[in-house]
Amino acid sequence: MTVLIAGTLNFPGGNREQALADTASLVADTRGQQGCLHYVWSADPTSTTRCYVFEKWASVEDLAAHLAGTFYQAMLGKLMEYGIEDVEVSKYKVALEEPVYDPEGRPRADFFTE
């Protein structure tokens, strides 16, 4: 079962850009972990403090290994140096995944392969 992690957090005091720069190597290293399909921390262009988190893991077991591992602990430690606030990050079990665009190239909100 695929697991998604999505959410936001804020870096007060104008520290966001430096925090993202300081954690870039950890993001890159995490992408090499077993079962990591996507892993990104990105700045919200409409805010000077907000950062978006998006992760996609192949399984709960792969996510559990990540959360118990050194890259996660290092990321937490680095983020705490910047005093993150207003953390709202959730995990989601994915029951069905399909493209937004159907075979004719039309964007679809419904799940058309069921």
Secondary structure, 3 states (H helix, E strand, C coil): CEEEEEEEEECHHHCHHHHHHHHHHHHHHHHCCCCEEEEEEEECCCCCCEEEEEEEECCHHHHHHHHCCHHHHHHHHHHHHCCCEEEEEEEEEECCCCCCECCCCCECCCCCCC
